[in-house]
Amino acid sequence: MTLLKVSLLAAAVCVAVPAAAQDVVYKPISPTFGGNPFNSNHVLGVANANNNTRDPRSSSTNSQADIFARQLQSRLLSALSSQIVDAIFGDNPQEQGTITFGGQTIEFFRSLDEVTLLIRNDETGEETRIVVPLFVQVN
């Protein structure tokens, strides 16, 4: 009988004591779903690190010939830009001129206080205008 009394007493105590619990709150990590916005760089870095897909259009093979061709093209464009700068700002500057190469046309016009360059893509007609101020030295 005592075992029965003890079990009933234990059951009564368990029922009489109120249960204590906390609410389960979900807090997202990703800022996309309302998480902390300071986690965005980390989440993006992890996503990029896990991204195994590659752009099929990108050439992953760089042969020696490709590298040489890119370097040669870079050197030629650099020499051409040096000649253009010399024609505009050199010892004997020209008032205006037009240079055409590789599907692009570069026109320049000199005024009293600035030089205007127009770079035009001949295929698309897109234009870029660059205005360079001239600094006049007063003696």
N, C-alpha and C positions, 0 to 999 in steps of 0.2 A: 503494500500500500504506500509506503513512503516514496517509492520510485514513481508511482503514479502522481502523488502530490507534488513532487519536485518537477515533473514534466509539465503538469498543469500550471504550476507557478511560473516556470520558465516561459511557457507559451503566453501567459497573461502579461508578463513583463514585456515580451517582444511586441505584443499587440498594443500595449499601452504607450510605449515609447514612440514618439513621432520620428519618422524617417527624415534624415537630412541629406540633401543632394543639391548639386549645382546644375544650372542649365548648361547644356552642351552648345557651344558657340563655334561655328565654323568661320575661320578667318582666312580668306584666300591669300596666297603668296603673290600671284600674278597681278600686276596693276591693271591688266585688262578686265579683270573680274572684280575690281573694287579693292584690291590689295594695296599695300604700301607703294606709293609711286617711286620711292627711292630704290626699290628692288628691280626697276625696269632694266637697268644696264646689266645686272647680273642675270636676269631671266633671258634677255636677248643673247648674252654671251653663251649661256648654256645651250640655248636653242641653236645657235650657229655652230657650236662645237659638236652637237649631235646631228647636224645636217650633213648627210653623206651624199646628197645629190650634187651633180656638177652640171654646169651649163654646157649643153652639147655643141653650142656654137663656138665656145672658146677653144682655142688651139692649145692643147696641153703639151704638144711636142714642139720644142724650140730647137730646130736643127741649127747647125753652125751657119748655114747659108741664110736662114731667116734672121738670125742675130746680126750677121754681117750686113744684110740688106737694111735692117732698121738703123744700125749705126751709121751706115753710109748716107741714108736718107736724112738722118738727123744732122750730120755734118754739112751736107749740101744745103739744107734749109737754114742752118746757122750762118753759113757763108753768104747766102742770098740775103738774109736779114741784115747782116753787117754791111753789105753793099747798099741796101736800101737806106739804112741809117746814115751811111756816109754821103749818099746822094742828097739826103734831106738836111743833115746837120754838119757835113764835113767842111773842108777848107773852101770849097767852091760850091755852096748849096744851090740847088735848083729851085725855081719858083713853083714848078708843078711837074708832074710826071705820072706815067702809067707803066706798071710792070704786070705782065701776065705770065703765069706758070701754073701747071698742074690743076687746071680747072678753076683757078682763082685769079681775080684781077685786083691789084692794089693801085689805088690812085691817091696822090697826095697833092695838097694845095697849101702854099705858104701865104700867110697874110702878115700884117705888121706885128701882131702880138701872139699868133698861134699857128700851128701846123695841123691841118686836118687830114687824117688818113681814112680812106674808105676801102674796106676789104670786102669784096663781093664774091660769093660763090656763084660761078657761072651756070651750074646745073640747076640750083634751086632758086637763085635770085636773092638769097639772104644776104643782108648787108650788115657790116659792123662798122661803126664810126668811132674813131679815136681822135680826140682833140688834145694836142700837146701844147701847153703855153710856152712862149718864148720869153726869156728873161733878157731884157736889154740892159747893158751896162752903161751907166752914165759916168763920164769922166769929169 
